Amino acid sequence: MKQHIITLAFLGITAFGISGVFAWPNKIESVGYFKLARNPWGTAIYQDGLHQTIQFNGFNKTTKNDKTVIIERNPNALATIDYSRDDILLDAKGTVYTESKIQEMEAIATQSGMLLTHVQTDNRLSVPASTLLYLINPRIPGMVAIQFPSHTKVTINLERKAIEFPAAIKTLVVHVYDTIPSFKKNL
Amino acid sequence: MIATFLSAFFLFLLPITFGWFIMGKPKFWHMIGLALATLVSYLIWRMYSPYPSPLNWDIWEHQTAIHAILNGNISLLPSQLSDTFGFNGYTTLFHMILAVPHYIFHPDILGFWWIAEVYMVFLTGMATYALTKAVTKNSYSALLAGILSAFCFESSIVFTPFFLMPQTLTAIIWVFGLSWLINTKHLPNIFVLFLLTILLVSLHIIIGGAGVLLYMLYLNARYIHIEKTHRITEVFMNTLPIITYITLMILTYVLPLQTINSGEAAHFSQTLIQKLADIKNWYGYFPLLLVPIGIISLRQSKEKEQERMILFLFMTILAVVASPLVYSMKFFVFARYFIILYIAHGIMYFISSVGAWNKRIILIALTISQLVIFSINVTNWQESLQFRGVVSHISQGEGELASFLTHLKAGKSTMLLVSDPATSYILEAITGINTPGGAYMKPDNRLLISSLVDAPNIKTAQTLLSALTDPVEKTPVDTYVWVISARYFQWLDLPETKRFSLAFNIWRPQALTLTDAITIMNIKKNLHIQPVFTNDSAIVFVIPKESL
């Protein structure tokens, strides 16, 4: 009996001893150089500061490998991708949708080996986009590629800084790059 | 790899042999127990920093001093070897000892430190075993203490058991020395004691000096038993911790902090609450219950007199640690051995009176809880260094950069590497190319280096480069190697107070951004120079002096 009391007392000490250490640090899920976080609005891809976040509203992560995440639409929520004020949005043909600085476009052109042209539009609310878009934040290494089905009529709302999706969309493929790669290669 | 392994093995062969004797030639399976604990602990520690990724940020300055010694520069003080040292807390004995295996085996630098720190964990466990056995005379308490030592990582200021540096090595030698003194039946050999004193003070003037004072206190308490002085000794022993605390508290208000270690000391002043929070992260709340139980159980043993003297030493060390003096937490490097000793003996006190099954339950509960505390502590500490899935100070890209610079340096001795403090500090250690101050760069040099990116033409850049000063290395520079790393840009973005502070550095590896690429494009355009090396971590320009 005495032995069991001593053992229980020690287990009590163990519980008290470990109680000083509250919890594991939050496990941060990584995809390439970026971090992945779930939030009430959907999924976010970011690096150090949450101010440099690409927010996938209405999308939740389904599968992920080293550099690619497949995110699935939540049918009850509005589906958009919010990008930051500084982000540069372009497609594989070199069309730049955002109003970016000339020096930034030159730097991307140098690194990617692709001539960039700025899309001319008067309609800031609805710019039809290609099925493969690249997002580059000048203050973050690397870039993010977003691929969606070809039949999807995606629009870019330049005023809201959002890529808007119709209800038909079910999944997006998000691929991250550690550096801005050469676009001459097949990405 | 074999030469690297041999170099680290050679370094620790003598201390491990001496340690084994001081441990009282323990049973073979006890040594296996310590080795297994070391292996598990090191695997957890290195889970995200594979060979040879470094985690000890002090290795860079020590490696720079080793380079200087290998280049034939011998000096008593490290500040005379390299301007990376702004404060002489120790002599160059530590660096001379480490230079020997470097000279014989020519190891891979990062690999050497990676392997040497495995032995460091093992040796720390041996020292904990030796002290616990000397005090408790119980080899099971000693084994438990030795194993616990591997899973108690003091993750700020102290850095035992993973960091090989003067303060941790001094503490290990001190603990072995104290174990030897306790085990000595008569007066200790004065010659050995003298050698030990010289060794401790040479390895770390402050920690070693304090260790020698503690030896004197112990010997005084143990051997001065003359009738009249006995009572004085009693009073002295009982009041010294309080006197120490009050004296250090007064000293704190007198010391001019801004003059110690070029002002860095001011950043290492912690309140008692902050210190207790750190200790909680390292051990949980276990010391609160198990240290008193360990002390009480030792009082009931035959070693009562010995226990009183050890408790007196422990309380004196705790008084120093608890005092508001800057860097006082460094003295925890001694205290940890006593805390682990008492915890282990407290546990043994518990399990000695229970049966085999209850013993197993207790030991399993203890193992799981200590593994959880250790893993959380390690994960928290490493979180800030994670870059592309690896925890370290240098990335793969910076490794490529270092290899390139090492080849660039071959045969040339008059280069000056110019970059931000952290990049300079790391690359100087790996490549051996001199920098103007490394991480301890003076404000004048910091200002010049931060102005370089804005130089409108090559002439201005040349003027800024030629104004850089190095108070130690007087050989005239013929080539400037300007390393514009991603850290350099991060450093430039810092507020001025941090950019000029010795206490803040960009330790985490970085990658170049588009904004950085634009700045580099402007530099090329303005200065009409082309890089000799480019990757996603850095770009390197070589500016020969003849073009100045």
Contacts between the chains, C-beta under 8 A, distances in Angstrom:
chain1	res1	chain2	res2	distance
A	2	B	353	7.6
A	3	B	353	7.2
A	3	B	354	4.4
A	3	B	355	5.5
A	3	B	358	5.1
A	4	B	358	7.0
A	6	B	350	6.1
A	6	B	353	6.2
A	6	B	354	5.3
A	6	B	358	7.1
A	7	B	354	5.9
A	7	B	358	4.2
A	7	B	361	5.6
A	7	B	362	6.0
A	9	B	350	7.7
A	10	B	347	7.9
A	10	B	350	5.1
A	10	B	351	7.7
A	10	B	362	4.8
A	10	B	365	7.0
A	11	B	361	7.4
A	11	B	362	7.6
A	11	B	365	5.6
A	13	B	286	7.5
A	13	B	289	5.2
A	13	B	290	6.9
A	14	B	365	4.5
A	14	B	366	6.4
A	14	B	369	5.0
A	16	B	285	5.5
A	16	B	288	7.9
A	16	B	289	6.5
A	17	B	283	7.8
A	17	B	284	4.5
A	17	B	285	5.0
A	17	B	286	3.8
A	17	B	288	8.0
A	17	B	289	6.9
A	17	B	290	7.5
A	17	B	369	6.1
A	18	B	284	5.1
A	18	B	285	7.7
A	18	B	369	4.3
A	18	B	372	6.2
A	18	B	373	6.3
A	19	B	284	7.3
A	19	B	285	6.3
A	20	B	280	4.4
A	20	B	281	7.9
A	20	B	284	4.4
A	20	B	285	4.1
A	21	B	280	7.5
A	21	B	281	6.9
A	21	B	284	5.2
A	21	B	372	7.0
A	21	B	373	5.2
A	21	B	376	5.4
A	21	B	377	7.7
A	23	B	376	7.8
A	24	B	376	6.0
A	24	B	379	7.1
A	25	B	376	6.8
A	25	B	379	5.3
A	25	B	380	5.3
A	25	B	383	6.0
A	28	B	383	8.0
A	30	B	389	6.4
A	32	B	388	7.6
A	33	B	388	5.7
A	33	B	511	6.7
A	88	B	514	7.7
A	103	B	518	4.9
A	103	B	521	7.4
A	104	B	514	6.1
A	104	B	518	6.6
A	106	B	518	7.8
A	106	B	521	7.1
A	107	B	514	5.4
A	107	B	517	4.5
A	107	B	518	4.9
A	107	B	521	6.2
A	108	B	514	6.8
A	110	B	517	7.4
A	110	B	521	7.1
A	111	B	514	8.0
A	111	B	517	6.6
A	136	B	514	6.1
A	137	B	513	7.8
A	137	B	514	7.7
A	138	B	513	6.2
A	138	B	514	4.0
A	138	B	515	4.5
A	138	B	518	7.5
A	139	B	513	5.4
A	139	B	514	7.7
A	139	B	515	5.4
A	140	B	513	5.9
A	141	B	486	7.2
A	141	B	510	7.5
A	141	B	511	3.5
A	141	B	512	6.2
A	141	B	513	5.2
A	141	B	536	6.8
A	142	B	511	7.1
A	178	B	388	6.9
A	178	B	511	6.7
A	178	B	536	6.7
A	179	B	511	7.2
A	179	B	536	4.8
A	180	B	514	7.1
